[in-house]
Amino acid sequence: MHLQILTTLTLALSTLTTASSAINDFNCRPQNNSNPVVFLHGLGATYYEDLNLLQAFLQTQGFCTFAETYGAYDGFPFVGGLRPLADSAKEIAAYIKRVAHETGADKVDIVGHSEGAMQSLYVPKFEDGVSEIVERIVSIAPPTRGTTFIGLYNLAYILGDASREIIGGLLRAVGCPACDDLGPDGAAVERLNDGMPIVQAGNRLTVIASKFDEMVTPTSTSFVHEDGVENVWVQDLCPDDRIGHIGEAYDLHVWNIVKNALRDQVGKKFTCVPALG
């Protein structure tokens, strides 16, 4: 069985030479009756780096995948996700609608990692016309209730709220308002957790987190505690996987959990590869 898993990984890696053309192929038609899948990268990443290997893997499983860099500054498209989450959300909403329109699909699924996972929750809730065309959402390590970034944000409060505002101002000044948005009491975090449901009617959410995530801390901050939400620790299925935050995008176990979530088979067992993390 390990050979089967490794063969699947090899197939996924072999698609990397054509991944750039396979992504955003609006003529693609899924081979497994699935919806088009829109991928949202993490902070500081791009559409072609972060979730690209996961896309390649899912392409070998018959899925059609789509992605776009969001939140980059004009003239510098090589680092995405830096701009305020509210600004990026509008870009993402327009792209999701474009994918649905150009593929002719009634529904679209979303897979996000880190900031992209946060956006997978944020966009359907706040951007008009998105939740109606979204069916499944798979969020990998979202900082749903804010992250202390390895505990560093705790230092921001050393002098109380005043020092937190100073740190937030510095982050915005150096060009990363998204970093401020994702911290404790960040604008996007506060808005997402406004007391109203995060998951919108007709949307099905799976949240995936690792107990060894060193960036989204505390790790349990990712989970959404609402009826019908599937909250999954990677270690629930593969106890020996010590994968960290960045590695979650490249982890074969996470890929299998994502695939199963997109097939409405959350919790389905698969063979774990020893010490993959």
C-alpha positions in Angstrom: 0.0 0.0 0.0 2.9 2.3 0.7 4.0 1.7 -2.9 0.6 2.8 -4.1 0.8 6.1 -2.1 4.3 6.8 -3.4 3.2 6.0 -6.9 0.4 8.6 -6.5 3.0 11.1 -5.3 5.2 10.4 -8.2 2.3 11.0 -10.6 1.5 14.3 -8.9 5.1 15.4 -9.1 5.3 14.4 -12.8 2.6 16.8 -13.6 4.6 19.8 -12.5 6.2 20.2 -15.9 2.7 21.0 -17.2 1.1 22.4 -14.1 1.2 26.0 -15.3 -0.8 25.2 -18.4 -3.1 22.8 -16.5 -4.0 25.5 -14.0 -6.7 27.9 -15.2 -7.7 25.7 -18.2 -11.2 26.9 -18.6 -11.9 24.1 -21.1 -11.1 21.5 -18.5 -14.0 19.2 -17.6 -13.7 17.1 -14.4 -13.4 13.4 -14.8 -15.1 12.7 -11.5 -18.3 14.8 -11.6 -16.6 17.3 -9.2 -16.9 21.1 -9.2 -14.1 23.4 -10.5 -11.8 24.0 -7.5 -10.4 27.5 -6.8 -7.2 27.5 -4.8 -6.2 30.4 -2.5 -2.5 30.7 -1.5 -1.0 31.9 1.7 0.6 35.1 2.9 3.6 36.0 0.7 3.0 33.3 -1.8 1.5 33.2 -5.4 -0.8 31.1 -7.4 2.1 29.1 -8.8 3.8 28.5 -5.4 2.3 27.1 -2.2 -0.6 25.0 -3.4 0.8 24.2 -6.8 1.8 20.6 -5.8 -1.6 20.0 -4.3 -3.2 21.1 -7.5 -1.0 18.8 -9.5 -2.0 15.9 -7.2 -5.7 16.7 -7.6 -5.4 17.0 -11.3 -4.2 13.3 -11.4 -7.4 12.5 -9.5 -9.7 14.1 -12.2 -10.2 17.6 -10.7 -10.0 20.9 -12.6 -8.0 23.5 -10.7 -7.9 27.2 -10.9 -5.8 29.8 -9.1 -4.8 33.5 -9.2 -2.4 35.6 -7.2 -4.3 38.0 -5.0 -3.2 40.8 -2.7 0.0 41.7 -4.6 1.1 45.3 -5.1 1.0 46.9 -8.5 4.2 46.4 -10.4 5.3 43.6 -8.0 3.3 40.4 -8.7 5.9 38.1 -7.1 4.6 38.3 -3.5 0.9 38.0 -2.9 -1.4 38.3 0.0 0.2 41.4 1.5 -2.7 43.9 1.0 -5.6 44.3 3.4 -7.8 41.2 3.5 -10.9 43.3 2.6 -9.2 44.5 -0.6 -8.0 41.0 -1.5 -11.4 39.6 -0.8 -12.8 41.7 -3.7 -10.2 40.3 -6.1 -10.9 36.7 -5.0 -14.7 37.2 -5.3 -14.3 38.4 -8.8 -12.1 35.5 -9.7 -14.5 32.9 -8.2 -17.3 34.4 -10.2 -15.2 34.3 -13.4 -14.3 30.6 -12.9 -18.0 29.7 -12.5 -19.0 31.8 -15.5 -16.2 30.6 -17.9 -16.5 27.0 -16.9 -20.3 27.1 -17.0 -20.4 25.4 -13.5 -23.4 25.9 -11.2 -21.1 25.5 -8.2 -17.4 26.0 -7.3 -15.4 24.5 -4.5 -12.6 26.5 -2.6 -9.4 25.2 -1.1 -7.3 27.7 0.9 -4.1 27.5 2.9 -3.1 29.9 5.7 -4.3 33.4 4.7 -6.0 31.8 1.7 -7.8 29.5 4.2 -8.9 32.6 6.1 -10.1 34.2 2.8 -12.0 31.0 2.0 -14.1 31.8 5.1 -14.2 35.6 4.7 -15.1 35.9 1.0 -18.3 33.8 1.0 -19.5 35.6 4.2 -18.9 39.2 3.1 -18.7 39.4 -0.7 -22.1 39.5 -2.5 -22.9 36.7 -4.9 -20.2 34.3 -3.8 -21.8 32.0 -1.2 -24.5 31.1 -3.7 -22.1 29.6 -6.1 -19.8 27.9 -3.5 -20.5 24.4 -2.4 -17.5 23.0 -0.5 -14.8 24.9 1.3 -11.6 23.2 2.6 -9.5 25.5 4.8 -6.0 24.4 5.7 -4.7 26.1 8.8 -6.8 29.3 8.8 -6.1 31.8 11.5 -9.8 32.0 12.1 -9.6 33.7 15.5 -6.3 35.4 14.9 -2.8 34.0 15.3 -0.1 35.0 17.8 2.6 34.1 15.1 4.6 31.7 17.3 3.7 33.8 20.3 5.4 36.9 18.9 2.1 38.9 18.9 2.0 38.5 22.7 4.9 41.0 22.7 2.6 43.5 20.9 0.5 43.7 24.0 3.4 44.2 26.4 2.2 47.8 27.0 -1.5 47.0 26.4 -3.7 48.1 23.5 -1.5 51.1 22.8 1.5 48.9 22.0 -0.7 46.6 19.9 -1.7 49.6 17.8 1.9 50.7 17.4 2.9 47.2 16.1 -0.1 47.2 13.8 0.9 50.6 12.4 4.4 49.3 11.7 3.1 46.3 9.9 1.0 48.5 7.7 3.8 50.9 7.1 6.2 48.2 5.9 3.6 47.0 3.4 1.9 44.1 5.1 -1.5 45.2 6.3 -2.6 41.6 6.0 -0.2 40.7 8.8 -2.0 43.2 11.0 -5.4 41.9 9.8 -4.5 38.3 10.9 -3.2 39.0 14.3 -5.2 39.0 17.5 -7.8 41.8 17.3 -7.0 42.3 13.7 -9.6 44.0 11.6 -10.4 40.9 9.5 -10.4 38.6 12.5 -12.8 40.9 14.3 -15.1 41.2 11.4 -15.2 37.4 10.7 -16.0 36.7 14.3 -18.8 39.3 14.6 -21.2 36.9 16.3 -22.9 35.9 13.1 -22.3 32.4 11.5 -19.1 32.1 9.5 -20.4 29.3 7.3 -23.1 30.5 4.9 -26.2 28.7 3.9 -25.5 26.0 1.3 -21.8 25.9 2.0 -20.0 22.9 3.5 -16.8 23.5 5.4 -13.9 21.3 6.4 -11.1 22.8 8.5 -7.7 21.0 8.5 -5.1 21.8 11.2 -1.9 20.3 12.5 -1.0 20.1 16.2 2.5 21.0 15.2 1.7 24.2 13.3 4.3 26.7 14.5 2.8 29.8 12.7 -1.0 29.7 13.4 -0.9 29.6 17.2 -2.6 28.4 19.3 -3.2 25.7 16.7 -6.9 25.2 17.8 -7.6 28.8 16.7 -8.2 27.4 13.2 -11.4 25.4 14.0 -14.9 26.7 13.4 -17.3 25.5 16.0 -20.6 25.6 14.1 -23.1 22.9 13.2 -22.1 20.7 10.3 -18.4 21.9 10.2 -15.8 19.1 9.9 -12.8 20.0 12.1 -9.9 17.6 11.4 -6.5 17.3 13.0 -4.0 15.8 10.6 -2.9 13.6 13.5 -6.4 12.2 13.9 -5.7 10.2 10.7 -1.9 10.0 10.8 -0.7 10.3 14.4 3.0 10.3 13.5 2.8 13.2 11.1 4.5 16.2 12.7 3.9 18.6 9.8 4.3 22.3 10.4 2.5 25.3 8.9 4.2 25.7 5.5 4.6 22.0 5.1 0.8 21.5 5.4 0.5 22.7 1.7 3.0 20.0 0.6 2.0 17.1 2.9 0.6 14.0 1.2 -1.6 13.2 4.2 -3.2 16.7 3.9 -3.6 16.2 0.2 -5.6 13.0 0.9 -7.8 14.7 3.5 -8.5 17.5 1.0 -9.3 15.1 -1.8 -11.7 13.2 0.5 -13.3 16.4 1.7 -14.0 17.4 -2.0 -15.6 14.0 -2.4 -17.7 14.3 0.7 -15.7 11.5 2.4 -14.2 13.4 5.3 -12.6 10.9 7.7 -12.1 8.2 5.1 -9.0 6.2 6.1 -5.9 6.1 3.9 -2.4 4.7 4.3 -0.1 7.0 6.2 3.5 7.3 5.1 5.8 7.0 8.1 7.6 10.1 9.2 6.4 12.1 6.2 6.3 15.3 8.2 
